[in-house]
């Protein structure tokens, strides 16, 4: 099982943003999930040269908007 040491309840994203890889590590979401969220307007991405930067506030809002897992499902 992969652990996410940088992510824990109440943790806040850094001021500013993440690289795509950093956003995946912090959120536990895949690259594909992040790009799909960006395509649907749920996640803000910025470009700095060749680097894509995920807006930290929009990533936190995306995570907060996800449904809670139910107890009867694994």
PDB file of N, CA, C and O in Angstrom:
ATOM      1  N   UNK A   1       0.839  -1.165   0.000  1.00  0.00           N
ATOM      2  CA  UNK A   1       0.000   0.000   0.000  1.00  0.00           C
ATOM      3  C   UNK A   1       0.891   1.238   0.000  1.00  0.00           C
ATOM      4  O   UNK A   1       1.797   1.354   0.825  1.00  0.00           O
ATOM      5  N   UNK A   2       0.638   2.147  -0.910  1.00  0.00           N
ATOM      6  CA  UNK A   2       1.441   3.360  -1.007  1.00  0.00           C
ATOM      7  C   UNK A   2       0.962   4.366   0.028  1.00  0.00           C
ATOM      8  O   UNK A   2      -0.228   4.668   0.110  1.00  0.00           O
ATOM      9  N   UNK A   3       1.882   4.874   0.805  1.00  0.00           N
ATOM     10  CA  UNK A   3       1.555   5.874   1.813  1.00  0.00           C
ATOM     11  C   UNK A   3       1.850   7.261   1.253  1.00  0.00           C
ATOM     12  O   UNK A   3       2.734   7.423   0.412  1.00  0.00           O
ATOM     13  N   UNK A   4       1.126   8.230   1.708  1.00  0.00           N
ATOM     14  CA  UNK A   4       1.305   9.610   1.276  1.00  0.00           C
ATOM     15  C   UNK A   4       1.758  10.430   2.483  1.00  0.00           C
ATOM     16  O   UNK A   4       0.927  11.034   3.161  1.00  0.00           O
ATOM     17  N   UNK A   5       3.080  10.459   2.763  1.00  0.00           N
ATOM     18  CA  UNK A   5       3.550  11.141   3.966  1.00  0.00           C
ATOM     19  C   UNK A   5       3.283  12.638   3.973  1.00  0.00           C
ATOM     20  O   UNK A   5       3.187  13.237   5.044  1.00  0.00           O
ATOM     21  N   UNK A   6       3.162  13.252   2.808  1.00  0.00           N
ATOM     22  CA  UNK A   6       2.944  14.693   2.752  1.00  0.00           C
ATOM     23  C   UNK A   6       1.471  15.049   2.916  1.00  0.00           C
ATOM     24  O   UNK A   6       1.123  16.224   3.029  1.00  0.00           O
ATOM     25  N   UNK A   7       0.615  14.044   2.928  1.00  0.00           N
ATOM     26  CA  UNK A   7      -0.825  14.300   2.963  1.00  0.00           C
ATOM     27  C   UNK A   7      -1.393  13.718   4.249  1.00  0.00           C
ATOM     28  O   UNK A   7      -1.185  12.543   4.548  1.00  0.00           O
ATOM     29  N   UNK A   8      -2.091  14.518   4.988  1.00  0.00           N
ATOM     30  CA  UNK A   8      -2.750  14.052   6.197  1.00  0.00           C
ATOM     31  C   UNK A   8      -3.935  14.954   6.461  1.00  0.00           C
ATOM     32  O   UNK A   8      -3.981  16.067   5.938  1.00  0.00           O
ATOM     33  N   UNK A   9      -4.905  14.506   7.264  1.00  0.00           N
ATOM     34  CA  UNK A   9      -6.092  15.327   7.514  1.00  0.00           C
ATOM     35  C   UNK A   9      -5.711  16.716   8.007  1.00  0.00           C
ATOM     36  O   UNK A   9      -4.892  16.866   8.915  1.00  0.00           O
ATOM     37  N   UNK A  10      -6.310  17.716   7.401  1.00  0.00           N
ATOM     38  CA  UNK A  10      -6.041  19.084   7.794  1.00  0.00           C
ATOM     39  C   UNK A  10      -4.842  19.703   7.109  1.00  0.00           C
ATOM     40  O   UNK A  10      -4.565  20.886   7.303  1.00  0.00           O
ATOM     41  N   UNK A  11      -4.119  18.921   6.303  1.00  0.00           N
ATOM     42  CA  UNK A  11      -2.953  19.495   5.635  1.00  0.00           C
ATOM     43  C   UNK A  11      -3.405  20.459   4.554  1.00  0.00           C
ATOM     44  O   UNK A  11      -4.420  20.237   3.894  1.00  0.00           O
ATOM     45  N   UNK A  12      -2.660  21.509   4.383  1.00  0.00           N
ATOM     46  CA  UNK A  12      -2.981  22.518   3.387  1.00  0.00           C
ATOM     47  C   UNK A  12      -1.935  22.487   2.288  1.00  0.00           C
ATOM     48  O   UNK A  12      -0.763  22.221   2.555  1.00  0.00           O
ATOM     49  N   UNK A  13      -2.343  22.757   1.055  1.00  0.00           N
ATOM     50  CA  UNK A  13      -1.365  22.819  -0.016  1.00  0.00           C
ATOM     51  C   UNK A  13      -0.472  24.036   0.184  1.00  0.00           C
ATOM     52  O   UNK A  13      -0.869  24.999   0.839  1.00  0.00           O
ATOM     53  N   UNK A  14       0.729  23.995  -0.375  1.00  0.00           N
ATOM     54  CA  UNK A  14       1.593  25.159  -0.236  1.00  0.00           C
ATOM     55  C   UNK A  14       0.984  26.370  -0.927  1.00  0.00           C
ATOM     56  O   UNK A  14       0.211  26.237  -1.876  1.00  0.00           O
ATOM     57  N   UNK A  15       1.335  27.531  -0.446  1.00  0.00           N
ATOM     58  CA  UNK A  15       0.871  28.756  -1.079  1.00  0.00           C
ATOM     59  C   UNK A  15       1.384  28.753  -2.514  1.00  0.00           C
ATOM     60  O   UNK A  15       2.581  28.578  -2.741  1.00  0.00           O
ATOM     61  N   UNK A  16       0.521  28.938  -3.451  1.00  0.00           N
ATOM     62  CA  UNK A  16       0.934  28.916  -4.852  1.00  0.00           C
ATOM     63  C   UNK A  16       0.474  27.666  -5.544  1.00  0.00           C
ATOM     64  O   UNK A  16      -0.687  27.566  -5.940  1.00  0.00           O
ATOM     65  N   UNK A  17       1.363  26.709  -5.698  1.00  0.00           N
ATOM     66  CA  UNK A  17       0.955  25.529  -6.437  1.00  0.00           C
ATOM     67  C   UNK A  17       1.945  24.390  -6.398  1.00  0.00           C
ATOM     68  O   UNK A  17       2.925  24.397  -5.653  1.00  0.00           O
ATOM     69  N   UNK A  18       1.646  23.406  -7.234  1.00  0.00           N
ATOM     70  CA  UNK A  18       2.405  22.166  -7.335  1.00  0.00           C
ATOM     71  C   UNK A  18       2.784  21.911  -8.786  1.00  0.00           C
ATOM     72  O   UNK A  18       2.147  22.432  -9.702  1.00  0.00           O
ATOM     73  N   UNK A  19       3.807  21.121  -8.988  1.00  0.00           N
ATOM     74  CA  UNK A  19       3.993  20.508 -10.296  1.00  0.00           C
ATOM     75  C   UNK A  19       2.928  19.424 -10.409  1.00  0.00           C
ATOM     76  O   UNK A  19       2.280  19.094  -9.416  1.00  0.00           O
ATOM     77  N   UNK A  20       2.739  18.872 -11.586  1.00  0.00           N
ATOM     78  CA  UNK A  20       1.773  17.779 -11.749  1.00  0.00           C
ATOM     79  C   UNK A  20       2.160  16.608 -10.849  1.00  0.00           C
ATOM     80  O   UNK A  20       1.307  16.034 -10.171  1.00  0.00           O
ATOM     81  N   UNK A  21       3.435  16.257 -10.842  1.00  0.00           N
ATOM     82  CA  UNK A  21       3.898  15.143 -10.007  1.00  0.00           C
ATOM     83  C   UNK A  21       3.631  15.423  -8.528  1.00  0.00           C
ATOM     84  O   UNK A  21       3.162  14.546  -7.803  1.00  0.00           O
ATOM     85  N   UNK A  22       3.929  16.638  -8.083  1.00  0.00           N
ATOM     86  CA  UNK A  22       3.690  17.006  -6.688  1.00  0.00           C
ATOM     87  C   UNK A  22       2.219  16.988  -6.328  1.00  0.00           C
ATOM     88  O   UNK A  22       1.850  16.577  -5.228  1.00  0.00           O
ATOM     89  N   UNK A  23       1.374  17.434  -7.253  1.00  0.00           N
ATOM     90  CA  UNK A  23      -0.071  17.421  -7.015  1.00  0.00           C
ATOM     91  C   UNK A  23      -0.581  15.991  -6.895  1.00  0.00           C
ATOM     92  O   UNK A  23      -1.446  15.704  -6.068  1.00  0.00           O
ATOM     93  N   UNK A  24      -0.047  15.096  -7.715  1.00  0.00           N
ATOM     94  CA  UNK A  24      -0.430  13.679  -7.624  1.00  0.00           C
ATOM     95  C   UNK A  24      -0.025  13.106  -6.273  1.00  0.00           C
ATOM     96  O   UNK A  24      -0.809  12.405  -5.633  1.00  0.00           O
ATOM     97  N   UNK A  25       1.202  13.404  -5.836  1.00  0.00           N
ATOM     98  CA  UNK A  25       1.687  12.887  -4.556  1.00  0.00           C
ATOM     99  C   UNK A  25       0.876  13.440  -3.388  1.00  0.00           C
ATOM    100  O   UNK A  25       0.523  12.695  -2.474  1.00  0.00           O
ATOM    101  N   UNK A  26       0.579  14.735  -3.410  1.00  0.00           N
ATOM    102  CA  UNK A  26      -0.148  15.357  -2.302  1.00  0.00           C
ATOM    103  C   UNK A  26      -1.589  14.879  -2.231  1.00  0.00           C
ATOM    104  O   UNK A  26      -2.111  14.616  -1.148  1.00  0.00           O
ATOM    105  N   UNK A  27      -2.235  14.765  -3.403  1.00  0.00           N
ATOM    106  CA  UNK A  27      -3.667  14.457  -3.422  1.00  0.00           C
ATOM    107  C   UNK A  27      -3.980  12.970  -3.472  1.00  0.00           C
ATOM    108  O   UNK A  27      -5.050  12.542  -3.040  1.00  0.00           O
ATOM    109  N   UNK A  28      -3.048  12.181  -3.998  1.00  0.00           N
ATOM    110  CA  UNK A  28      -3.333  10.762  -4.208  1.00  0.00           C
ATOM    111  C   UNK A  28      -4.086  10.502  -5.499  1.00  0.00           C
ATOM    112  O   UNK A  28      -4.454   9.361  -5.777  1.00  0.00           O
ATOM    113  N   UNK A  29      -4.325  11.544  -6.297  1.00  0.00           N
ATOM    114  CA  UNK A  29      -5.020  11.406  -7.579  1.00  0.00           C
ATOM    115  C   UNK A  29      -4.010  11.145  -8.690  1.00  0.00           C
ATOM    116  O   UNK A  29      -2.837  11.500  -8.573  1.00  0.00           O
ATOM    117  N   UNK A  30      -4.470  10.529  -9.754  1.00  0.00           N
ATOM    118  CA  UNK A  30      -3.599  10.246 -10.894  1.00  0.00           C
ATOM    119  C   UNK A  30      -3.447  11.475 -11.778  1.00  0.00           C
ATOM    120  O   UNK A  30      -4.221  12.427 -11.676  1.00  0.00           O
ATOM    121  N   UNK A  31      -2.442  11.443 -12.647  1.00  0.00           N
ATOM    122  CA  UNK A  31      -2.259  12.519 -13.630  1.00  0.00           C
ATOM    123  C   UNK A  31      -3.515  12.674 -14.475  1.00  0.00           C
ATOM    124  O   UNK A  31      -3.972  13.787 -14.738  1.00  0.00           O
ATOM    125  N   UNK A  32      -4.071  11.530 -14.900  1.00  0.00           N
ATOM    126  CA  UNK A  32      -5.273  11.557 -15.735  1.00  0.00           C
ATOM    127  C   UNK A  32      -6.423  12.233 -15.009  1.00  0.00           C
ATOM    128  O   UNK A  32      -7.135  13.046 -15.598  1.00  0.00           O
ATOM    129  N   UNK A  33      -6.612  11.906 -13.732  1.00  0.00           N
ATOM    130  CA  UNK A  33      -7.696  12.522 -12.953  1.00  0.00           C
ATOM    131  C   UNK A  33      -7.500  14.033 -12.850  1.00  0.00           C
ATOM    132  O   UNK A  33      -8.465  14.792 -12.934  1.00  0.00           O
ATOM    133  N   UNK A  34      -6.259  14.467 -12.668  1.00  0.00           N
ATOM    134  CA  UNK A  34      -5.988  15.906 -12.581  1.00  0.00           C
ATOM    135  C   UNK A  34      -6.279  16.603 -13.901  1.00  0.00           C
ATOM    136  O   UNK A  34      -6.902  17.664 -13.916  1.00  0.00           O
ATOM    137  N   UNK A  35      -5.835  16.018 -15.007  1.00  0.00           N
ATOM    138  CA  UNK A  35      -6.082  16.638 -16.310  1.00  0.00           C
ATOM    139  C   UNK A  35      -7.571  16.626 -16.661  1.00  0.00           C
ATOM    140  O   UNK A  35      -8.062  17.561 -17.294  1.00  0.00           O
ATOM    141  N   UNK A  36      -8.291  15.582 -16.260  1.00  0.00           N
ATOM    142  CA  UNK A  36      -9.747  15.564 -16.490  1.00  0.00           C
ATOM    143  C   UNK A  36     -10.435  16.659 -15.684  1.00  0.00           C
ATOM    144  O   UNK A  36     -11.344  17.324 -16.180  1.00  0.00           O
ATOM    145  N   UNK A  37     -10.002  16.842 -14.448  1.00  0.00           N
ATOM    146  CA  UNK A  37     -10.573  17.904 -13.611  1.00  0.00           C
ATOM    147  C   UNK A  37     -10.274  19.276 -14.216  1.00  0.00           C
ATOM    148  O   UNK A  37     -11.118  20.172 -14.170  1.00  0.00           O
ATOM    149  N   UNK A  38      -9.093  19.440 -14.774  1.00  0.00           N
ATOM    150  CA  UNK A  38      -8.743  20.707 -15.421  1.00  0.00           C
ATOM    151  C   UNK A  38      -9.596  20.926 -16.665  1.00  0.00           C
ATOM    152  O   UNK A  38     -10.043  22.045 -16.921  1.00  0.00           O
ATOM    153  N   UNK A  39      -9.825  19.868 -17.440  1.00  0.00           N
ATOM    154  CA  UNK A  39     -10.642  19.977 -18.656  1.00  0.00           C
ATOM    155  C   UNK A  39     -12.076  20.365 -18.338  1.00  0.00           C
ATOM    156  O   UNK A  39     -12.723  21.070 -19.113  1.00  0.00           O
ATOM    157  N   UNK A  40     -12.574  19.900 -17.187  1.00  0.00           N
ATOM    158  CA  UNK A  40     -13.957  20.202 -16.808  1.00  0.00           C
ATOM    159  C   UNK A  40     -14.078  21.531 -16.061  1.00  0.00           C
ATOM    160  O   UNK A  40     -15.180  21.934 -15.690  1.00  0.00           O
ATOM    161  N   UNK A  41     -12.957  22.209 -15.839  1.00  0.00           N
ATOM    162  CA  UNK A  41     -12.985  23.499 -15.164  1.00  0.00           C
ATOM    163  C   UNK A  41     -12.922  23.429 -13.648  1.00  0.00           C
ATOM    164  O   UNK A  41     -13.057  24.455 -12.981  1.00  0.00           O
ATOM    165  N   UNK A  42     -12.720  22.239 -13.088  1.00  0.00           N
ATOM    166  CA  UNK A  42     -12.667  22.085 -11.631  1.00  0.00           C
ATOM    167  C   UNK A  42     -11.290  22.393 -11.054  1.00  0.00           C
ATOM    168  O   UNK A  42     -11.151  22.596  -9.848  1.00  0.00           O
ATOM    169  N   UNK A  43     -10.277  22.429 -11.907  1.00  0.00           N
ATOM    170  CA  UNK A  43      -8.901  22.593 -11.455  1.00  0.00           C
ATOM    171  C   UNK A  43      -8.203  23.607 -12.348  1.00  0.00           C
ATOM    172  O   UNK A  43      -8.308  23.541 -13.573  1.00  0.00           O
ATOM    173  N   UNK A  44      -7.491  24.544 -11.734  1.00  0.00           N
ATOM    174  CA  UNK A  44      -6.770  25.558 -12.498  1.00  0.00           C
ATOM    175  C   UNK A  44      -5.324  25.134 -12.714  1.00  0.00           C
ATOM    176  O   UNK A  44      -4.626  24.759 -11.773  1.00  0.00           O
ATOM    177  N   UNK A  45      -4.890  25.199 -13.958  1.00  0.00           N
ATOM    178  CA  UNK A  45      -3.501  24.917 -14.307  1.00  0.00           C
ATOM    179  C   UNK A  45      -2.886  26.181 -14.880  1.00  0.00           C
ATOM    180  O   UNK A  45      -3.559  26.964 -15.549  1.00  0.00           O
ATOM    181  N   UNK A  46      -1.610  26.370 -14.614  1.00  0.00           N
ATOM    182  CA  UNK A  46      -0.868  27.501 -15.176  1.00  0.00           C
ATOM    183  C   UNK A  46       0.387  26.956 -15.845  1.00  0.00           C
ATOM    184  O   UNK A  46       0.824  25.844 -15.548  1.00  0.00           O
ATOM    185  N   UNK A  47       0.957  27.735 -16.737  1.00  0.00           N
ATOM    186  CA  UNK A  47       2.175  27.322 -17.419  1.00  0.00           C
ATOM    187  C   UNK A  47       3.297  28.297 -17.087  1.00  0.00           C
ATOM    188  O   UNK A  47       3.099  29.512 -17.083  1.00  0.00           O
ATOM    189  N   UNK A  48       4.463  27.756 -16.812  1.00  0.00           N
ATOM    190  CA  UNK A  48       5.687  28.534 -16.634  1.00  0.00           C
ATOM    191  C   UNK A  48       6.719  27.874 -17.540  1.00  0.00           C
ATOM    192  O   UNK A  48       7.412  26.940 -17.136  1.00  0.00           O
ATOM    193  N   UNK A  49       6.811  28.367 -18.759  1.00  0.00           N
ATOM    194  CA  UNK A  49       7.663  27.702 -19.738  1.00  0.00           C
ATOM    195  C   UNK A  49       7.065  26.354 -20.084  1.00  0.00           C
ATOM    196  O   UNK A  49       5.918  26.276 -20.525  1.00  0.00           O
ATOM    197  N   UNK A  50       7.831  25.292 -19.888  1.00  0.00           N
ATOM    198  CA  UNK A  50       7.346  23.937 -20.174  1.00  0.00           C
ATOM    199  C   UNK A  50       6.682  23.292 -18.964  1.00  0.00           C
ATOM    200  O   UNK A  50       6.094  22.217 -19.078  1.00  0.00           O
ATOM    201  N   UNK A  51       6.772  23.936 -17.819  1.00  0.00           N
ATOM    202  CA  UNK A  51       6.246  23.365 -16.580  1.00  0.00           C
ATOM    203  C   UNK A  51       4.779  23.725 -16.386  1.00  0.00           C
ATOM    204  O   UNK A  51       4.385  24.884 -16.518  1.00  0.00           O
ATOM    205  N   UNK A  52       3.977  22.710 -16.069  1.00  0.00           N
ATOM    206  CA  UNK A  52       2.575  22.931 -15.722  1.00  0.00           C
ATOM    207  C   UNK A  52       2.480  23.018 -14.209  1.00  0.00           C
ATOM    208  O   UNK A  52       2.979  22.150 -13.493  1.00  0.00           O
ATOM    209  N   UNK A  53       1.838  24.066 -13.732  1.00  0.00           N
ATOM    210  CA  UNK A  53       1.680  24.284 -12.294  1.00  0.00           C
ATOM    211  C   UNK A  53       0.203  24.163 -11.940  1.00  0.00           C
ATOM    212  O   UNK A  53      -0.648  24.818 -12.542  1.00  0.00           O
ATOM    213  N   UNK A  54      -0.087  23.320 -10.959  1.00  0.00           N
ATOM    214  CA  UNK A  54      -1.452  23.124 -10.471  1.00  0.00           C
ATOM    215  C   UNK A  54      -1.686  24.128  -9.351  1.00  0.00           C
ATOM    216  O   UNK A  54      -0.921  24.177  -8.389  1.00  0.00           O
ATOM    217  N   UNK A  55      -2.732  24.923  -9.472  1.00  0.00           N
ATOM    218  CA  UNK A  55      -3.089  25.904  -8.452  1.00  0.00           C
ATOM    219  C   UNK A  55      -3.450  25.181  -7.152  1.00  0.00           C
ATOM    220  O   UNK A  55      -4.350  24.342  -7.135  1.00  0.00           O
ATOM    221  N   UNK A  56      -2.749  25.507  -6.070  1.00  0.00           N
ATOM    222  CA  UNK A  56      -2.948  24.830  -4.794  1.00  0.00           C
ATOM    223  C   UNK A  56      -4.348  24.986  -4.222  1.00  0.00           C
ATOM    224  O   UNK A  56      -4.913  24.030  -3.691  1.00  0.00           O
ATOM    225  N   UNK A  57      -4.910  26.184  -4.326  1.00  0.00           N
ATOM    226  CA  UNK A  57      -6.250  26.428  -3.779  1.00  0.00           C
ATOM    227  C   UNK A  57      -7.308  25.640  -4.545  1.00  0.00           C
ATOM    228  O   UNK A  57      -8.235  25.101  -3.941  1.00  0.00           O
ATOM    229  N   UNK A  58      -7.178  25.570  -5.871  1.00  0.00           N
ATOM    230  CA  UNK A  58      -8.180  24.822  -6.638  1.00  0.00           C
ATOM    231  C   UNK A  58      -8.030  23.319  -6.416  1.00  0.00           C
ATOM    232  O   UNK A  58      -9.018  22.587  -6.475  1.00  0.00           O
ATOM    233  N   UNK A  59      -6.799  22.848  -6.158  1.00  0.00           N
ATOM    234  CA  UNK A  59      -6.603  21.428  -5.849  1.00  0.00           C
ATOM    235  C   UNK A  59      -7.243  21.091  -4.502  1.00  0.00           C
ATOM    236  O   UNK A  59      -7.899  20.059  -4.364  1.00  0.00           O
ATOM    237  N   UNK A  60      -7.052  21.960  -3.516  1.00  0.00           N
ATOM    238  CA  UNK A  60      -7.677  21.735  -2.205  1.00  0.00           C
ATOM    239  C   UNK A  60      -9.197  21.739  -2.326  1.00  0.00           C
ATOM    240  O   UNK A  60      -9.872  20.924  -1.696  1.00  0.00           O
ATOM    241  N   UNK A  61      -9.740  22.656  -3.135  1.00  0.00           N
ATOM    242  CA  UNK A  61     -11.192  22.714  -3.336  1.00  0.00           C
ATOM    243  C   UNK A  61     -11.701  21.455  -4.029  1.00  0.00           C
ATOM    244  O   UNK A  61     -12.776  20.953  -3.703  1.00  0.00           O
ATOM    245  N   UNK A  62     -10.926  20.948  -4.984  1.00  0.00           N
ATOM    246  CA  UNK A  62     -11.304  19.709  -5.674  1.00  0.00           C
ATOM    247  C   UNK A  62     -11.385  18.551  -4.682  1.00  0.00           C
ATOM    248  O   UNK A  62     -12.346  17.783  -4.701  1.00  0.00           O
ATOM    249  N   UNK A  63     -10.388  18.426  -3.824  1.00  0.00           N
ATOM    250  CA  UNK A  63     -10.365  17.349  -2.822  1.00  0.00           C
ATOM    251  C   UNK A  63     -11.538  17.508  -1.850  1.00  0.00           C
ATOM    252  O   UNK A  63     -12.210  16.529  -1.524  1.00  0.00           O
ATOM    253  N   UNK A  64     -11.782  18.726  -1.391  1.00  0.00           N
ATOM    254  CA  UNK A  64     -12.890  18.975  -0.460  1.00  0.00           C
ATOM    255  C   UNK A  64     -14.240  18.650  -1.085  1.00  0.00           C
ATOM    256  O   UNK A  64     -15.177  18.289  -0.372  1.00  0.00           O
ATOM    257  N   UNK A  65     -14.353  18.773  -2.394  1.00  0.00           N
ATOM    258  CA  UNK A  65     -15.614  18.511  -3.083  1.00  0.00           C
ATOM    259  C   UNK A  65     -15.876  17.049  -3.392  1.00  0.00           C
ATOM    260  O   UNK A  65     -16.967  16.692  -3.835  1.00  0.00           O
ATOM    261  N   UNK A  66     -14.876  16.196  -3.160  1.00  0.00           N
ATOM    262  CA  UNK A  66     -15.072  14.769  -3.422  1.00  0.00           C
ATOM    263  C   UNK A  66     -15.972  14.157  -2.355  1.00  0.00           C
ATOM    264  O   UNK A  66     -15.940  14.582  -1.200  1.00  0.00           O
ATOM    265  N   UNK A  67     -16.773  13.160  -2.730  1.00  0.00           N
ATOM    266  CA  UNK A  67     -17.646  12.525  -1.733  1.00  0.00           C
ATOM    267  C   UNK A  67     -16.833  11.674  -0.762  1.00  0.00           C
ATOM    268  O   UNK A  67     -15.751  11.191  -1.093  1.00  0.00           O
ATOM    269  N   UNK A  68     -17.366  11.503   0.420  1.00  0.00           N
ATOM    270  CA  UNK A  68     -16.743  10.620   1.398  1.00  0.00           C
ATOM    271  C   UNK A  68     -17.007   9.177   0.996  1.00  0.00           C
ATOM    272  O   UNK A  68     -18.047   8.870   0.415  1.00  0.00           O
ATOM    273  N   UNK A  69     -16.072   8.300   1.304  1.00  0.00           N
ATOM    274  CA  UNK A  69     -16.252   6.876   1.037  1.00  0.00           C
ATOM    275  C   UNK A  69     -17.291   6.332   2.011  1.00  0.00           C
ATOM    276  O   UNK A  69     -17.309   6.707   3.183  1.00  0.00           O
ATOM    277  N   UNK A  70     -18.157   5.444   1.519  1.00  0.00           N
ATOM    278  CA  UNK A  70     -19.154   4.860   2.416  1.00  0.00           C
ATOM    279  C   UNK A  70     -18.527   3.708   3.184  1.00  0.00           C
ATOM    280  O   UNK A  70     -17.561   3.099   2.725  1.00  0.00           O
ATOM    281  N   UNK A  71     -19.072   3.416   4.339  1.00  0.00           N
ATOM    282  CA  UNK A  71     -18.520   2.375   5.201  1.00  0.00           C
ATOM    283  C   UNK A  71     -18.724   0.979   4.633  1.00  0.00           C
ATOM    284  O   UNK A  71     -17.939   0.078   4.928  1.00  0.00           O
ATOM    285  N   UNK A  72     -19.762   0.778   3.823  1.00  0.00           N
ATOM    286  CA  UNK A  72     -20.062  -0.556   3.323  1.00  0.00           C
ATOM    287  C   UNK A  72     -19.308  -0.894   2.042  1.00  0.00           C
ATOM    288  O   UNK A  72     -19.458  -1.999   1.519  1.00  0.00           O
ATOM    289  N   UNK A  73     -18.499   0.035   1.523  1.00  0.00           N
ATOM    290  CA  UNK A  73     -17.715  -0.234   0.311  1.00  0.00           C
ATOM    291  C   UNK A  73     -16.240  -0.166   0.648  1.00  0.00           C
ATOM    292  O   UNK A  73     -15.826   0.641   1.480  1.00  0.00           O
ATOM    293  N   UNK A  74     -15.458  -0.993   0.018  1.00  0.00           N
ATOM    294  CA  UNK A  74     -14.009  -1.004   0.263  1.00  0.00           C
ATOM    295  C   UNK A  74     -13.307  -0.059  -0.656  1.00  0.00           C
ATOM    296  O   UNK A  74     -12.084   0.066  -0.595  1.00  0.00           O
TER     297      UNK A  74
END
